[in-house]
Amino acid sequence: MTTRRKRTTPSADVYAEEEAAARRTNVNSLAVLGAHERAVRHLEELVLGAVHAQDEEEERKSRDDDDDEEEEETLDRLQPPPIKRAAWIDEDDELDEEVDMKHRFRSDLMRGDAESTMTKQKLQQRMREQFQKSMGGAPSWAIGGRKLTTDDEEEEEEEDKDDDLLRRTGTLVASSDVLPSGVLKMKKCLHANAARPSEDRLTSVQFHPTAQVVMTAGLDCSLSLFQVDGKTNAKIQSVHLDRFPVHKACFSRHGDTVIATSLKNKMFYVYDMMEGRVTPVHTVRGLNEARVKEFSVCPDGGALLLTGSRGYLHTLTLKTKEVVSSMKMNGDVSGVAFSRDGSKVFANSEEGEVYVWDVRSSRCLSKFADDGCVRATSIATSPNGQYLACGSQAGVVNVYLQEACLNSASPRPLKAMMNLLTSATSLTFNPTSEILAMASRAEDEGVRLVHVASLSVFSNFPVSKRKSVHRASCLHFSPHSGFFSLANNKGHAPLFRLLHYTSF
């Protein structure tokens, strides 16, 4: 008889004990791992923490050093520059020299009878103040002022238009677009010398190279300076040269002096505007000429080129008043004009030949015959160094390229301008080389303005219905072509505002 064993299963208590033992084992394992992680973190803090601290300390020190260097550089920059002592002291400079203020050239500077004499230093200061006003200040007489008088209603309407140029003084710099041909927009202003017209024929008119000032001179033995505003053109100063009818007057290169020549002798005057001193130059060492009439100011500013007789050209230094070199051509000189850089001189003879001279060596570089010219009368070069204009007694003005004149023995003109019916006695280009002004002093209204790019004459100048130009002996444009003026035989300097240009 077979007996069966009874199968048994674990009770719930056994399971509970096994689970409790497993939890204790896991808890112990986690505790050991946690302790290990804390030990590792502690070790990292001990090792890496010290390294980080060292890096931070070095970085802080580096920043402090850089800050110190920047502070030292800043202090060095703020230190004032050392004061330079004079190499020597001239005791004569400290002397108070008394100047007689009753002299006719200085009487305008007196502010009362008590100033019959004045120290040289005070006189120079007084002249400097007066001249600086003309060089761009705003004197009281230039503020406001009366309105420009006009001859017809059209110009009265133009007077009301805004024109910033006529409300400012001083040198302005601005560029303009290309000048159109056909009609030149312009406005007739009050005569430049309306505040003091010449009592005889006016021979010279010229704008100051840097200031808003114009100078006039003529056969009445005087030269005058005017502030140009187009409305009042107030007089700055006038100088009378006793028994010296002025044939030509020009500003020096920088505009601080005026050189004036006469008709019948070789003496000339130098007028220092800063000091109000007029110096006659009676003799020039090395100059063998009976008279000095025509001259040109050299571009370097330190010399004059005198036109002598029998084809001579003499270079005269203004500092020592002596001739340093001479050039000789065949026939009498009709006119001279400098190249753009002043290194060369173009001169034409009465026989119609044009000579090109090197200024430094006084050597003739080339020579050519002016096309179709029988007797030459004038010559001019453009400021941009591109064009050369030659005038003749027949009234024809030939316009050449300067490059062709330098490289060819027989250059052909770009065009022969035949708009003048009498001798072309005056030629000048405007500062932008866009306009060529040509005139004849042999007839009234004998002035034409040429558009250089197209070589065509502007149709609206002069205005034939109004005889105001008369016989012009000198033409000139302001430094940035804002104004154009001429000297006529009536003692006036008509002034025109060229509206295309925005600067004086």
Order of alpha helices (4+ residues) and beta strands (2+ residues): alpha-beta-beta-alpha-alpha-beta-beta-beta-beta-beta-beta-beta-beta-beta-beta-beta-beta-beta-beta-beta-beta-beta-beta-beta-beta-alpha-beta-beta-beta-beta-beta-beta-beta-beta
